[in-house]
Structures are given as structure tokens and as C-alpha cells.
Amino acid sequence: MKHGKKYQEAAKTYDRTVLYDPSEAIALVKKTATAKFDETIEVHVRTGCDGRHADQQVRGAVVLPNGTGKKVRVLVFAKGAKADEAKEAGADYVGEAELVPKIQNEGWLDFDVVVATPDMMGVVGRLGRVLGPKGLMPNPKAGTVTMDVTKAVKEIKAGKIEYRLDKSNIIHVTVGKASFTEEQIAENFSALMEALVKARPSAVKGAYLRSVTMASTMGPGVKVNPLKCQ
């Protein structure tokens, strides 16, 4: 992959073979985020898990103390009093079965997170082929299948993010924006790593956190010492 001039210049400002302390890595990532827009700060964690085994899956959610810096649009599948509750909590969209054809046939996807009450999962299940590949399917482990829609919506709006293994056993998550202070990013990063360490499957042998890399949207990756993240 060919990188632009700015990326190459940024990559020269530090040693890409060194494992940095989290605070040093955050400072470097902020320094190399030179795009004209407010870049997102991402963390990529390579784990020692084998996601092909059910007992080595890692999936959950964590509320970042300083949020993600992004306005999150929440869709809630609920009916009756729960639908009213979702609206009052600040959900952007609330509906029932009438939303299925809109998503399935019209390709409507103007939302970032989907929450559903358990009694609506039969309806939401019909959207598995659309929502599943996009990582939007509600899941009890992530707290998005729940009767407490008020709590779910408010936490998501406050900065709750979901983490899960991809096919390469890597977890990709956002921990803020380049405009955040180093302290804000550090607090978010710390909350994320604490959650990931707690989520370690007991079946995993050897090193759990194999590598941790932090980067801005357009910037080069900075390697973080995994031992300083636990």
C-alpha cells in the first residue's frame, strides 16, 4: 500500500520498531494527526485468542469516560411503553416491524447502533443478513438486547463502544478524536484496556495481548507496549 507524503513524513518522526508506553504513544499519535479534519484515534489489539473456538471469543462493551467525540445515532426496536421510554432517553429512531422493509428493501442504514427489547428479536432476526455483516446486530453481551432501553440509549450516547474479535483475532476500536487532550485519550484507552483484560477467556493459553497499536485515521501506527496495558 502506497502512503502519501504527509504519512511518510509523520512515520519518520519516531522509531516504528519501539514499543512505547501508552502516554508516549498517545503524544506521538496526536502529533502525527495532521489532516485538515478531526481525525479519529483508533486502537488495534492483536490477541492470542482463536476465535474459531466458542470458549475463546471476546465480545463486550465499555463506556469510555470521555466519549468517542462522535455523535452516535441510535435505532431502538421496541413497542408500547418501552418505545416511549426509548424516545424519552434520546433514541434517534424507534419502531417495530414497519422498519424491516425500509432497511431490507430500501437500504436505509442511517444509524450507528441498534438496540432491541428481547420481545422484538424475532422481528430483528429477519434483518440478520443486513445487520450482521455490518456489526449492527443487537447482542445481549454488548448490552444492546435489553429491557432497560433507557440505560442502553444513555450509555451509548455517553460513549459506550462495543469490542469484538474480527476473523484475524484482532479487536479494532475508537478511543477518541485528535482534538481530545492527551489526558482524555489516556482515560479512554485505560478504560478500554481494563475491559479487555477482564474479558480474557480462561481457555486462552500464553500471551493474551500480542500487540497493541494506536493510530489516527490518516497517520501511521504507533506500537504500544502490551505489558504496560495490563
C-alpha positions in Angstrom: 0.0 0.0 0.0 1.4 3.4 -1.1 1.2 6.1 1.5 1.0 9.9 0.9 3.8 12.4 1.6 2.3 13.5 5.0 2.1 9.9 6.2 5.7 9.2 5.2 6.9 12.4 6.9 5.0 11.5 10.1 6.4 8.0 10.1 9.9 9.4 10.2 9.3 11.3 13.4 9.6 8.3 15.6 11.0 4.8 15.7 8.4 2.3 14.4 10.2 -0.7 16.0 10.0 0.7 19.5 7.2 -0.4 22.0 6.1 2.9 23.6 4.4 3.5 27.0 0.8 4.4 26.4 1.3 8.1 27.4 4.2 8.4 24.8 2.2 6.6 22.1 -0.8 9.0 22.7 1.5 12.0 22.4 3.0 10.7 19.1 -0.3 9.8 17.6 -1.7 13.3 18.3 1.5 14.8 16.9 1.2 12.8 13.6 -2.5 13.6 13.2 -2.1 16.4 10.7 -5.1 16.1 8.4 -7.5 19.0 7.9 -10.3 17.2 9.7 -10.6 16.0 13.3 -9.1 12.5 12.9 -10.4 9.6 14.9 -7.9 7.8 17.2 -8.1 4.1 16.8 -6.6 1.2 18.8 -5.9 -2.2 17.2 -5.3 -5.1 19.6 -3.9 -8.4 18.3 -4.9 -11.2 20.7 -3.7 -14.7 21.4 -7.3 -16.0 21.0 -8.5 -18.4 18.4 -12.0 -17.1 17.6 -12.9 -20.4 15.9 -13.4 -21.8 19.3 -16.5 -20.6 21.2 -14.6 -20.5 24.5 -12.1 -18.1 23.1 -14.5 -15.5 21.8 -14.1 -11.9 23.1 -17.1 -9.6 22.9 -18.4 -6.9 25.1 -18.8 -3.2 25.6 -17.3 -0.4 27.7 -18.3 3.2 28.4 -15.4 5.5 27.5 -15.3 8.2 30.2 -14.8 11.0 27.7 -16.9 9.6 24.9 -15.8 9.0 21.3 -16.2 12.5 20.0 -18.7 11.3 17.5 -22.5 11.8 17.5 -23.9 8.3 17.7 -27.3 7.7 16.0 -29.3 5.0 17.9 -32.2 2.9 16.5 -34.4 1.1 19.0 -36.8 -1.8 18.2 -39.4 -1.6 20.9 -43.2 -1.3 21.3 -45.7 0.3 23.7 -44.2 1.7 26.9 -40.7 0.7 26.0 -40.9 2.6 22.7 -41.9 5.7 24.7 -39.1 5.1 27.1 -36.6 4.9 24.2 -37.8 8.2 22.7 -37.5 9.9 26.1 -34.0 8.6 26.6 -32.9 10.2 23.3 -33.1 7.5 20.7 -32.9 8.9 17.2 -35.3 6.3 15.7 -37.8 4.0 17.4 -40.0 1.5 15.6 -41.3 -2.1 15.2 -41.8 -4.4 12.2 -42.6 -1.4 9.9 -38.8 -0.7 9.8 -37.9 -4.1 8.4 -38.8 -3.4 4.7 -37.3 0.1 5.0 -33.9 -1.5 6.0 -34.2 -4.6 3.8 -35.6 -3.2 0.6 -34.8 0.5 0.7 -31.3 0.1 2.1 -31.9 2.5 5.0 -29.0 2.5 7.4 -28.9 6.0 8.9 -27.9 4.7 12.3 -24.8 3.6 14.1 -26.1 1.3 16.9 -29.2 -0.9 17.1 -30.9 -1.7 20.5 -33.8 -4.1 20.9 -36.0 -5.4 23.7 -35.9 -9.2 23.9 -39.5 -9.5 22.6 -38.5 -7.7 19.4 -35.7 -10.1 18.5 -38.0 -12.2 16.3 -38.6 -9.1 14.2 -34.9 -8.0 14.3 -33.8 -11.6 13.4 -35.2 -11.1 9.9 -32.6 -8.4 9.4 -29.7 -10.7 10.2 -28.3 -10.8 6.7 -28.2 -7.0 6.5 -27.2 -6.0 10.1 -24.9 -9.0 10.8 -22.1 -8.3 8.3 -22.1 -4.6 9.3 -21.7 -5.5 13.0 -25.1 -3.8 13.8 -27.0 -6.9 15.1 -28.2 -6.4 18.7 -26.4 -8.7 21.2 -27.0 -9.4 24.9 -23.2 -9.4 25.6 -22.9 -5.9 24.3 -26.0 -4.8 26.3 -28.0 -4.0 23.1 -30.6 -6.6 23.8 -32.2 -5.4 27.0 -35.5 -4.3 28.6 -33.6 -1.3 30.2 -33.7 0.7 27.0 -33.2 4.0 28.9 -29.9 2.8 30.3 -28.8 1.3 26.9 -29.5 4.5 24.9 -28.0 6.9 27.5 -24.8 4.8 27.8 -24.4 4.6 24.0 -24.9 8.4 23.7 -22.4 8.9 26.5 -19.6 7.0 24.7 -20.3 3.3 25.1 -18.4 1.3 22.4 -18.6 -2.4 21.5 -15.5 -4.6 21.0 -15.2 -8.0 19.4 -12.7 -10.2 17.6 -12.5 -10.0 13.9 -11.6 -13.0 11.7 -7.9 -12.4 12.4 -8.4 -12.3 16.2 -7.8 -8.6 16.2 -10.0 -6.0 18.1 -10.4 -2.6 16.4 -11.9 0.2 18.5 -12.1 4.0 18.6 -10.8 5.8 21.7 -11.5 9.5 20.8 -10.5 12.2 18.4 -7.3 14.0 17.7 -8.8 17.2 19.2 -9.1 15.4 22.6 -6.4 16.2 25.2 -3.8 13.5 25.9 -5.4 13.0 29.3 -8.9 12.4 27.8 -7.4 9.8 25.3 -5.4 8.2 28.1 -8.5 7.8 30.3 -10.5 6.3 27.4 -7.6 4.0 26.5 -7.2 2.9 30.1 -10.9 2.1 30.4 -10.8 0.0 27.2 -7.7 -2.0 28.1 -9.1 -2.7 31.6 -12.3 -4.1 30.0 -10.3 -6.2 27.5 -8.1 -7.7 30.2 -11.2 -8.6 32.3 -12.7 -10.2 29.2 -9.8 -12.6 28.7 -11.2 -16.0 28.1 -9.8 -18.6 30.5 -9.2 -21.0 27.6 -6.5 -18.7 26.1 -3.0 -20.1 26.8 0.1 -17.9 26.5 0.1 -14.2 25.8 -3.4 -12.7 25.6 -2.4 -9.2 24.3 0.1 -10.0 21.5 0.4 -6.5 20.2 -1.3 -3.1 20.7 -1.1 -0.4 18.0 -2.6 3.1 18.2 -3.1 5.4 15.1 -5.1 8.3 13.8 -7.3 8.0 10.7 -4.6 9.1 8.3 -1.5 8.7 10.5 1.0 5.8 10.9 0.6 3.2 13.6 2.5 3.6 16.9 3.2 0.4 18.8 2.3 0.3 22.5 4.0 -2.0 25.0 1.3 -4.6 25.8 2.8 -5.2 29.2 2.1 -1.6 30.1 -1.6 -2.1 29.1 -2.5 -4.7 31.7 
